[in-house]
């Protein structure tokens, strides 16, 4: 059977494809008579009418707003995959996605998109480093919201993220199993809730190893590198701090708060005449596609990025249907991916 497209429906009704899209999304800008005609025609032509009906009983617009810091729009390696999961899940339930990049340096009243201010969406997904003020603004509007990998420690909304603690714990186990006893966490934990949990999981993994074995493995912190709503950053002090940790503290293994920090650390090591993994072992976090192609291929903790997006969209749809109830925090399992950047000693 030939697939029915929006253009085919538009040709049949005698309207534009854009108007058909708006009508099937229950956009209030479309008058009732036109919307009814388009819905009826779409059903008669065999369009995915049943999927669309899933949304209509619980929504006014059929749209979901996805808000993220503007800097994330160019990060297809991580956030692009999360968005892909969101888009698939929303399509399966008959919703459309309205994606907006937010200038997080502005106050919410100056930067919130029309999808929120003019009620053109039924709910919102807030991605990553969205400031507390934006969470408060949506809460004040009683706007159904789910946070996705947020930097906030205890938000009032449902929240979906990876199990950062458990992933970091597995990284600690891998490094001590390889014989390393002088380790370091690379990153500024206070810059993201995920970084804080990764630091905590790594430290507790090493502490538990010591308790089991009676050994004295240690964890240093190398600061001056991290992530913000504007992306990754490196302070001028980081280079010296990394070098001092290696020379003074005899650090032999690094656990970096994400893959980009790991790759930058490996680059810095080469400037000192050191090679990974012969001189230092390195583990990252996230499992970006690039991590499998660099030399050495990076051992890292895989985050189920697309699944995070899918689960967040599903949770928001459930919240639209069942508005009451306590906010939930959903942790998705991570996986240690062993490659070539860790060497046993």
ZIVENTA-V77706 format. One line per field, one symbol per residue. ss: DSSP state (@ for helix, = for strand, . for the rest). phi: phi as a letter, one per 20 degrees, with the letter a starting at -180 (. if undefined). burial: b if it has 16 or more other ideal C-beta (glycine too) atoms within 10 Angstrom, else e. Layout:
ss=???
phi=???
burial=???
//
This chain:
ss=.....@@@@@@@@...@@@@@@@@.......@@@@@@@@@@@@@@...@@@@@@@@......=======@@@@@....@@@@@@@@@@@@@@...=======.....@@@@..@@@@.....=====....@@@@@@@@@....====.........=====.@@@@@@@@@@@@@@....=====..@@@.@@@@@@@@@@@@@@@@@@@@@....=====..====..====...@@@@@@@@@@@....====..@@@@@@@@@@@@@.........===..=..@@@@......====..@@@@@@@@@@@@@@@@@.......====..===........
phi=.ffedfffffffenceffffgfffelfffeffffffffffffffenfffffffgeffccddmdceddbggfffeeffdffffffffffffffdnddddecedefeefgfdcfffgefdleceacdddmeefgffffffffelegbceclfeefbfedgbdbfffgfffgffffffffenfcdcbedqegfebffffffffffffffffffffdmecfccedddobabbfdofccefffgffffffffeelfdbddefbffffffffffgffendceefdbeccdbpmfggfedfdfgefbdfdffffgffffffffffffecfeoffdddddfdcfdecdeccfc
burial=eeeeebebbbebbebeeebbbbbbbbbeebeeeebebbbebbeeeebebeebebbeebbebbbbbbbbbbbbeebebbbebbbebbbebbeebbbbbbbbbbebeeebeebbbebbeeebbbbbbbbbbbbeebbebbeeeebbbbbbbbbbeebebbbbbbbbbbbbbbbbbbbbebebbbbbbbbbbebbbbbbbbbbbbbebbeebeeeeeeebebbebbbbbbbbeebeeeeebbebbbebbeeeebbbbbbbbbbbbbbbbebbeeeeeebbeebbbbbbbbbeebeebebebbbbbbbbbbbbbbbbbbbbebbeeeeeeeeebeeebebbebebbbee
//
